[in-house]
Amino acid sequence: MNNTKQNEKATDAIYDLGYYNSNGIINHTKLKSHLMVLFMWSYTLLLFGCYGVIYYDVPTLNCVEAWQDIGMDFYMFHYTLFTTYFTTNEIIPIDSMYLMALWVCLVPPLVLYAFLYKRVVANSKFQAALSSVGLSQYYFHKRAGQNIYLKFKKGTKNQYQSFLNQLENLSQVLNVENLRVKRYGENGVVLQYSHGFPTIDDLKEYKVSTFLKPNYLFLGIGLPNVGEVFDKKELLHNTFLPRYLRLEDIPQGVANLGSAGGGKSNTMNQYLYSLFYNFDWVHHFYLVDFKGGIEAEPIKDLEARFKSGKIDILDDNRIGLYGVLKRLYVINKARMQYLKAHKMKKMSLHYIVLIFDELAEILDYAPSNKEERALQEKIAFYLESLLRTGRSQGFKIFYSTQSYLSTSSGLSSGMKNNTKLKITHQLGSNLQVGTIKPIEELAELGIFPTKYDVGKNVVINEANNDIYEVRSLYVPDDFIEDIVLKPSDAHILFEEELKPFYIQALDELKKSAKEEDAYYSIYELANDLGVEEHFQSPIASCIIESPPKEDVPLIPSNHLSDLASKMRSKKALKNEDKTEEIDSFISSL
């Protein structure tokens, strides 16, 4: 600790002694004169030590009095040496050992002179960079690895906010990437930086399939965070670090955000690659595509090829989506009871994955009538319920959307609050960035989503406070052809274990329902869950059948005669020739 403090004081002295000013301009006269004095003192001290070692016995050097005598001899020797030369122009012979000492002792002072001069120049350049972006009130304090510590000039106004505002400009001036800043000490800041975020060209030789791992979701490739502990063997090109997230650590809500063309679809395909690779852990998979079903077609082909029985596709069918969400709502309740009965905290297998290709197409929808409005409200209710309570039960809900703003996404505050993992690509404005994370917090970390290029994104995991930038690898459109779904009957066996809890959840739903569902009855739901035998008497379905003819009350004959008489008399007044046609019509009745 003492050595560290001394080094810090020495570093601060470079600035305090005025070797350069707040704008980074060096005072060369003062710097060179001080360095020359330091050079002469250090050279003399070294030479004096060598003189004592060469001409005196080592045991006699252990006392102060001996060094005092040596000092006097050293002085007289050099006094005689120089006065003789300047008065007679004669050089007194010096033995080879001392002559060698004269040259050897020059090296350390010269190295010290060069080191200090170079350090002052480097510090002045850094100070000039600070001054160029309006941060001259700070000065270089010390450097530790990739951390640069700055102190605040005493007597000036603290403008930490200006540091945040100028961070991007400072990053450009210093030619570093991922520049981060945070407060340090009483009135200083520490800059953290790294070089060379991976570009598309840097990663073009890599394929997603190379990075797939059991029970992990591959997120992309980035740089290690400053101070992060990791296995150096995992680095690519000794620089880039692949990023992963354990399947069980994926929160129940995952938002894939970004403007059109920023790479959202490619990133989602990268996630799908990992999910299908780990399909043994997936109990059921749902893909909801309300953009014409384009994204759903390859998944349909995948299910047709392997017939897993675990993949459902929904495209442009709101009633079908409502039915799926209601069924998942009941499954969620049943899984709660299952965990409670088995004294478990959460599902570590049998995940239910629900992916929305563009959630705004579903939520940002204007119903045209009362029935559509009620259906829309129920869809939002069930989705928000799953996002709020589905984590322990193994629900993983991924959704893509271009904006997190309520006005354009249709997302409620409850949905946003329960979306703990946000993958943010390029966003169009700081207003959109602010809906995900305070701009100041991201700026301190050197993260600017408005400046991202295609494929670059930031992963913000609020579940464990991890934040890091990555780049998604390119995934070809035909990647599904490389997918192989491993056969497994584990999900069938688990379904059998859940059936008693399905019955319990359906009973509770039946008791709480004020009226039968016109779109998806409890009996139909029980049938889809395989427990229909416990609900043999279905409540009225959504289709109202016509009653049998014998139950329809017949019209009295006298009433029919009165009706015919009135029709005949009225028609006869207008056209007597039509009486027969009227009689024929009445007879048909």
Protein Blocks (a to p, Z undefined) as FASTA:
>chain_A
ZZmmmmmmmmmmmmmnopacfkopacfklmmmmmmmmmmmmmmmmmmmmmmmmmpcfklm
mpmklmmmmmmmmmmmmmmmmmmmmmnopacdddfklmmmmmmmmmmmmmmmmmmmmmmm
mmmmmmmmmmmnopambccfbdehjaccddddehiacdfklmmmmmmmmmmmnopahiac
ddehjlbccddddehiacfklmmmpcfklmgcehiacfbdcdddehiacdfklpghhlac
cddddfklpcfbdcdeddehilmmmmmmmmmmmmmmmmmmpmbdcdddfehommmmmmmm
mmmmnonopaccdehifklmmmmmmmmmmmmmmmmmmmmmnopabdcehiacdddfblml
mmmccdfbfklmmmmmmmmmmmmmmmmmmmmnopacddddfbfcfklnopafklmmmmmb
dcddddfbfklmmmmocfklmmmnopafklpcehiacdddfknopacddddddddfklmm
mpccdddfklmmmmmmmmmmmmmmmmmmmmmpmbdcfklcfklmmmmnopmmmmmbccdd
fbdcdddfklpccddfklmmmmmmmmmmmmmmmommlmmmmmmmmmmZZ
